[in-house]
Amino acid sequence: MAQQRIVLRNCGVIDPMQISTYLDRDGFKALKKALAGVTQEQIIDEIKLSGLRGRGGAGFPCGLKWELAGKAQVDEKYVICNADEGEIGTFKDRYILERDPFTLIEAMAIAGYAIGAKRGYIYLRAEYHCLLDLLKNAIGQAKEGGFLDQFDIDIREGAGAYICGEESALMDSIEGKRGEVRYRPPFPPSRGLWGKPTIINNVETLMNIPQIIFNGGHWFSQLGTEQSKGTKVFSVSGDVKKPGVYELVLGSRLRELVEGLALAEKVKMVQVGGATGRIIPYEMIDMPLAFESILGAGAIIVFNETRDIIDIVYRVMEFLAEECCGKCTPCREGTEVMVEILERFSRGGGLETDISLLEEVASAMMLSSLCGLGQAAPIPVVNSLQYFRSVYENRIRQN
Ligand SMILES: Cc1cc2nc3c(=O)[nH]c(=O)nc-3n(C[C@H](O)[C@H](O)[C@H](O)COP(=O)(O)O)c2cc1C
């Protein structure tokens, strides 16, 4: 199974500390093309034509987001790159940032021109402090080269909270507040950072932009499936012989990635998409990796036959309960109740009423939580009950 490198095309090829090596690979040509006679609307049309959807988890159409912010008739607008990468099992953005910071900078400058913003922020995960100097160096060299004359980029470091990857909490964090989810609408393209129109995109989403502008939206739209265009970068970990970062055309089979590239054996289940991602049994491993079937942020965690589904789900829920911002009741209380029940099962017990209670709490959380954390937190639990229900039932019988 061959990888196709659009996002990772420069990774391992250029020197991330030397802009000249990026320029040798057509670096900043897409920005030059954009600034030389292409209108802001034409850029946005090209992104819309490409079919590019957000790679941070939700899959929102990138061009539509840019169009909404572009249309806002105000002087001050912002571009934010979400490099928080707090999702369990995700390390693709770090891989990209440490190998090719220049494509990201070029993409942010194109985004700034397209929507009419003069300033951008990279919101960097606290644990990625080691990348700060590398990013500052890249921004400095881009400035010296005259590529950031009309657009300034600053870096804001996170403080170690998973919720700050959620776009509205992230904006609160940049504004110097405690990172908590905002009520929506309004959405960021109309009212975002400091109340101004803002686009927020994941690192990987932005990495596609220069190639789309350079080669055209039509070129990009020919790759992938009906609703999932281009490639996706996956972070593969767990019970595999070759953990790592892989880029595949969207629509490729999960089996090709897990067994073909990462060389997993005796797979029992796979979690796709991070902490709140779906857990599927081995029998479903031929599922295509696409927004219309299964995707999320691209974290693939593989579990072999020695793993216990309840332990996995319990640990994930503990993490989510700890990281919940506490603002809305369904998520704050729901995650705690689930931890309590799952702990009982993990100790080898479980009450007769526990399974139905888990299902009831799950549906309340999904329907009424304020943000994606609470809405998606029950997914692994629901999947585990769907595919491994007998494990729970056997524990109850052991009482
Ligand atoms: C709890 C939570 C954590 C999130 N963490 C991240 C993250 O670390 N990185 C990211 O790009 N998006 C994250 N998101 C998604 C963002 O809210 C947002 O959808 C994304 O940055 C938009 O960019 P995209 O359209 O390019 O995907 C998170 C969402 C939730 C609900």
The ligand as an SDF file (V2000), in Angstrom:
LIG
                    3D

 31 33  0  0  0  0  0  0  0  0999 V2000
  -12.7330   18.7020   23.3440 C   0  0  0  0  0  0  0  0  0  0  0  0
  -12.2450   19.0880   21.9930 C   0  0  0  0  0  0  0  0  0  0  0  0
  -10.8800   19.1380   21.7260 C   0  0  0  0  0  0  0  0  0  0  0  0
  -10.4220   19.5060   20.4630 C   0  0  0  0  0  0  0  0  0  0  0  0
   -9.0680   19.5180   20.2500 N   0  0  0  0  0  0  0  0  0  0  0  0
   -8.6160   19.8800   19.0230 C   0  0  0  0  0  0  0  0  0  0  0  0
   -7.2120   19.9120   18.7720 C   0  0  0  0  0  0  0  0  0  0  0  0
   -6.3930   19.6000   19.6370 O   0  0  0  0  0  0  0  0  0  0  0  0
   -6.8090   20.2910   17.5310 N   0  0  0  0  0  0  0  0  0  0  0  0
   -7.7120   20.6390   16.5370 C   0  0  0  0  0  0  0  0  0  0  0  0
   -7.3040   21.0010   15.4240 O   0  0  0  0  0  0  0  0  0  0  0  0
   -9.0360   20.6120   16.7630 N   0  0  0  0  0  0  0  0  0  0  0  0
   -9.5050   20.2450   17.9690 C   0  0  0  0  0  0  0  0  0  0  0  0
  -10.8540   20.2620   18.2010 N   0  0  0  0  0  0  0  0  0  0  0  0
  -11.7470   20.7130   17.1170 C   0  0  0  0  0  0  0  0  0  0  0  0
  -11.8540   22.2390   17.1200 C   0  0  0  0  0  0  0  0  0  0  0  0
  -12.8960   22.6460   17.9990 O   0  0  0  0  0  0  0  0  0  0  0  0
  -12.1710   22.7890   15.7120 C   0  0  0  0  0  0  0  0  0  0  0  0
  -13.2600   22.0750   15.1840 O   0  0  0  0  0  0  0  0  0  0  0  0
  -11.0110   22.6890   14.7490 C   0  0  0  0  0  0  0  0  0  0  0  0
   -9.8540   23.3110   15.2540 O   0  0  0  0  0  0  0  0  0  0  0  0
  -11.3870   23.3670   13.4380 C   0  0  0  0  0  0  0  0  0  0  0  0
  -10.3680   23.2160   12.4970 O   0  0  0  0  0  0  0  0  0  0  0  0
  -10.5840   22.3450   11.1770 P   0  0  0  0  0  0  0  0  0  0  0  0
  -11.8910   22.7890   10.5690 O   0  0  0  0  0  0  0  0  0  0  0  0
   -9.4250   22.6750   10.3180 O   0  0  0  0  0  0  0  0  0  0  0  0
  -10.6310   20.9210   11.5910 O   0  0  0  0  0  0  0  0  0  0  0  0
  -11.3380   19.8640   19.4500 C   0  0  0  0  0  0  0  0  0  0  0  0
  -12.7240   19.8120   19.7080 C   0  0  0  0  0  0  0  0  0  0  0  0
  -13.1710   19.4130   20.9650 C   0  0  0  0  0  0  0  0  0  0  0  0
  -14.6390   19.3600   21.2040 C   0  0  0  0  0  0  0  0  0  0  0  0
  1  2  1  0
  2  3  1  0
  2 30  2  0
  3  4  2  0
  4  5  1  0
  4 28  1  0
  5  6  2  0
  6  7  1  0
  6 13  1  0
  7  8  2  0
  7  9  1  0
  9 10  1  0
 10 11  2  0
 10 12  1  0
 12 13  2  0
 13 14  1  0
 14 15  1  0
 14 28  1  0
 15 16  1  0
 16 17  1  0
 16 18  1  0
 18 19  1  0
 18 20  1  0
 20 21  1  0
 20 22  1  0
 22 23  1  0
 23 24  1  0
 24 25  2  0
 24 26  1  0
 24 27  1  0
 28 29  2  0
 29 30  1  0
 30 31  1  0
M  END
$$$$
